[in-house]
Amino acid sequence: MLLADLGADVIKVESFAGDDTRSWSPPSAPLKEDIPLPDEPAESAYFLSVNRNKRSICVDFKSPQGIELMHRLVARADILVENFIPGKLEKLGLGYSQCQELNPGIIYTSISGYGQTGPYAANAGYDVVIEAEAGLMHITGEPNGPPCKVGVAVTDVSTGLYAHGAILAALLARQTTGRGIAGLANIASNYLVANASATRHGTAHPSIVFPCKDGYIMIGAGNDNQFGLLCRRVLERPELATNENFSTNRSRVANRESLVDAITAILMQETRDYWIQKFNGVGVPFGPINDIEQTFSHPQVQARGLVVEVEHPRAGPVKLVGPAVMYNGSRMGVTRPPPYLGQHTSEVLREVGYQDKEIERLRQSKVVR
C-alpha cells in the first residue's frame, strides 16, 4: 500500500477465495444495492483499511495457464512481493531464479515469519505467534498479569515498513548496477528480538498513565526540567519538585510508588479536559487516552485532513486513513478505492496481451475469476 500511495501500479494477485483479511469481520462496510458480486460477503473494515490504490486480479496460478499468465506479469514488473513459505513459489515456477530469467531487473521481495534459512524457515509466521516467540508479549502487560499482545498487529506493520524500505533501496541499487535483487529485499519479516533483560512494567515505564475524574491521561515528564514544569505549572505543587525523594530522576525511580500516589491524588480532583487545558503550552509531554472515535474527531486529525472518503463499488462511500506522506505541502491522493475480489482481472489481462476471447476461455476454464 505504501508503494501504491507513492504512485506504483500495484496488482494484488488473489486466489479464488481471496485475501484472508477479506473475511476478517465484523466490522465490515454495509453493502449498497445493485452491486458487483452480490453473493460475496461484505467488505471487511480490515481489508478496506490497507488496500487502497491497488488493483485485484483472481488467478489459479497452480494451473499451467495460470503460471503462463503470471509469467507475463513478471516479465513486465519492477517488483514482486510474496509471503509464501520459503520454497513454495519455486515449486510452482515463480521462484527468484525463475523470475529473473524472465526479467533480469526484477526486485524479488520475500516476506516470511523466520527468514529463508534455518531450522524454522518452513514455519508459517503470524503476528501473534511472533509476538509470543520473540519475547514481545513477555514484556507487555501489567507486572503481575499474564503476557499480553499489543493492541494492533505491530510485527505485521513493522514488516511492511521494513519491506518498503528494502524495496526502495533495491530500486536505487538497480539504477547503479542494472541488475535485479533478491537478497536485499528478503525480510526475516515478523521476527522482533526483544531485550532479554526487559520485564513487564505495564504503563509505569518510561511514561505513566494517570486517572482523572472521568478518564485517563498520559504524562511523559522524562527529565528534571519537565518534572519541575509539571509540578509548578500544571499541578501547582512546587514542593514536589524540590522534595529530595522526587527531585532527580534517580530518586523518582526509587520512590515511584509514593510519587504516583501523590500525582494521582491531585489529578483525581479534576476532569480530563481540565488537565488537558492545564498542560497545553507548558512544555511537558502529555496526551489523553482516546478511544478510536475520539481519535478521528481530534482537531489535529481534522485540521490535517488525515481521513479521506472514497467511493467503493460495493460499499459506497468509505472513510479511510489517508496516505501519510506529503510532497511540497500536498498529501498523496487516493486514486483507487480498495478493490473488490478480482475487480481488475480482465483489465490487467488485456494489458499483458490477452484478447477478450482468450480471457473468456480462461474464465470458463476457471483459471481466472
Backbone hydrogen bonds, N-H to C=O, Kabsch-Sander energy under -0.5 kcal/mol:
donor,donor_aa,acceptor,acceptor_aa,energy
5,D,1,M,-2.7
6,L,2,L,-1.3
7,G,4,A,-1.6
8,A,3,L,-2.4
10,V,8,A,-1.1
10,V,53,N,-0.6
11,I,9,D,-0.6
12,K,10,V,-0.6
12,K,55,R,-4.1
13,V,11,I,-0.7
14,E,12,K,-0.6
14,E,57,I,-3.0
18,G,15,S,-0.7
22,R,19,D,-2.1
23,S,20,D,-1.8
24,W,21,T,-1.1
25,S,23,S,-2.0
29,A,43,E,-2.8
32,K,314,R,-2.4
40,E,37,L,-1.6
44,S,22,R,-0.6
45,A,27,P,-2.4
46,Y,24,W,-0.6
47,F,21,T,-0.6
48,L,44,S,-2.4
49,S,45,A,-1.8
50,V,46,Y,-0.7
50,V,47,F,-1.2
51,N,48,L,-0.7
53,N,336,R,-2.5
54,K,51,N,-1.0
55,R,10,V,-2.8
57,I,12,K,-2.6
59,V,14,E,-2.2
59,V,57,I,-0.6
60,D,367,V,-3.2
61,F,59,V,-1.1
63,S,60,D,-1.4
67,I,63,S,-2.4
68,E,64,P,-2.1
69,L,65,Q,-2.1
70,M,66,G,-2.3
71,H,67,I,-2.7
72,R,68,E,-1.8
73,L,69,L,-1.8
74,V,70,M,-2.8
75,A,71,H,-2.2
76,R,72,R,-0.8
76,R,73,L,-1.0
77,A,73,L,-0.9
77,A,74,V,-0.7
80,L,107,I,-2.9
82,E,109,T,-2.8
88,K,85,I,-2.3
91,K,87,G,-1.5
92,L,88,K,-0.8
93,G,89,L,-0.7
93,G,90,E,-1.0
94,L,89,L,-3.3
99,C,95,G,-2.6
100,Q,96,Y,-2.8
101,E,97,S,-1.5
102,L,98,Q,-1.1
103,N,99,C,-2.1
106,I,103,N,-2.1
107,I,78,D,-2.5
108,Y,106,I,-0.7
108,Y,181,I,-2.5
109,T,80,L,-3.6
109,T,107,I,-0.7
110,S,108,Y,-0.6
110,S,185,A,-0.6
111,I,82,E,-3.0
111,I,109,T,-0.6
112,S,110,S,-0.5
112,S,187,I,-1.3
121,A,118,G,-1.5
123,N,120,Y,-2.2
126,Y,124,A,-0.5
130,I,126,Y,-2.7
131,E,127,D,-2.8
132,A,128,V,-1.7
133,E,129,V,-3.0
134,A,130,I,-2.7
135,G,132,A,-1.0
136,L,131,E,-0.8
137,M,131,E,-2.2
139,I,135,G,-1.0
139,I,136,L,-0.6
140,T,137,M,-1.1
145,G,142,E,-1.7
148,C,137,M,-1.2
148,C,140,T,-1.2
154,V,152,V,-2.5
157,V,153,A,-2.3
158,S,154,V,-2.6
159,T,155,T,-1.8
160,G,156,D,-2.0
161,L,157,V,-1.9
162,Y,158,S,-2.5
163,A,159,T,-2.8
164,H,160,G,-2.4
165,G,161,L,-2.2
166,A,162,Y,-2.6
167,I,163,A,-2.6
168,L,164,H,-2.0
169,A,165,G,-2.2
170,A,166,A,-2.3
171,L,167,I,-2.3
172,L,168,L,-1.9
173,A,169,A,-2.4
174,R,170,A,-2.3
175,Q,171,L,-1.5
176,T,172,L,-1.0
176,T,173,A,-0.6
177,T,173,A,-2.8
178,G,174,R,-2.7
180,G,104,P,-2.3
181,I,106,I,-0.8
185,A,182,A,-0.8
186,N,183,G,-1.3
187,I,110,S,-2.5
187,I,185,A,-0.8
188,A,186,N,-0.5
189,S,112,S,-1.0
189,S,187,I,-2.1
190,N,112,S,-0.6
191,Y,188,A,-1.0
192,L,190,N,-1.4
194,A,134,A,-1.8
194,A,192,L,-0.8
198,A,195,N,-1.7
201,H,139,I,-0.5
202,G,141,G,-1.8
204,A,201,H,-2.5
208,I,219,I,-2.1
209,V,203,T,-0.6
210,F,208,I,-0.5
210,F,217,I,-3.1
212,C,215,G,-3.4
213,K,267,L,-0.6
213,K,270,E,-2.6
217,I,210,F,-2.5
218,M,287,G,-3.6
219,I,208,I,-2.4
220,G,285,P,-2.7
222,G,220,G,-1.7
227,F,223,N,-2.4
228,G,224,D,-2.3
229,L,225,N,-2.2
230,L,226,Q,-2.5
231,C,227,F,-2.3
232,R,228,G,-2.7
233,R,229,L,-2.4
234,V,229,L,-1.1
234,V,230,L,-0.8
235,L,230,L,-3.0
237,R,231,C,-3.6
240,L,237,R,-1.8
241,A,237,R,-0.5
241,A,238,P,-0.7
242,T,238,P,-0.9
243,N,239,E,-1.1
246,F,243,N,-2.3
247,S,243,N,-1.5
252,R,248,T,-2.5
253,V,249,N,-2.3
254,A,250,R,-2.1
255,N,251,S,-1.8
256,R,253,V,-1.2
259,L,255,N,-2.1
260,V,256,R,-3.0
261,D,257,E,-2.2
262,A,258,S,-2.0
263,I,259,L,-2.6
264,T,260,V,-2.6
265,A,261,D,-2.0
266,I,262,A,-1.2
267,L,263,I,-2.6
268,M,264,T,-2.3
269,Q,266,I,-1.6
270,E,267,L,-1.6
275,W,271,T,-1.7
276,I,272,R,-2.3
277,Q,273,D,-2.0
278,K,274,Y,-1.6
279,F,275,W,-2.3
280,N,276,I,-1.8
282,V,279,F,-2.2
283,G,279,F,-0.5
287,G,218,M,-1.9
289,I,216,Y,-1.9
290,N,288,P,-1.1
295,T,291,D,-2.1
296,F,292,I,-2.0
297,S,293,E,-1.1
298,H,295,T,-1.1
302,Q,298,H,-2.2
303,A,299,P,-2.5
304,R,300,Q,-1.9
305,G,302,Q,-0.9
306,L,301,V,-2.0
308,V,320,L,-2.9
310,V,318,V,-2.8
312,H,310,V,-0.7
312,H,316,G,-3.2
316,G,312,H,-2.3
318,V,310,V,-3.2
320,L,308,V,-3.2
322,G,306,L,-3.2
322,G,320,L,-0.5
327,Y,330,S,-3.0
330,S,327,Y,-2.2
332,M,325,V,-2.1
335,T,333,G,-0.8
343,Q,340,Y,-2.2
344,H,56,S,-2.8
345,T,342,G,-1.5
348,V,344,H,-2.7
349,L,345,T,-2.5
350,R,346,S,-2.2
351,E,347,E,-1.4
352,V,348,V,-1.2
353,G,350,R,-1.6
354,Y,349,L,-2.5
359,I,355,Q,-2.5
360,E,356,D,-2.3
361,R,357,K,-2.0
362,L,358,E,-2.5
363,R,359,I,-2.2
364,Q,360,E,-2.7
365,S,361,R,-2.2
366,K,363,R,-1.4
367,V,362,L,-2.9
368,V,362,L,-1.1
369,R,58,C,-1.6
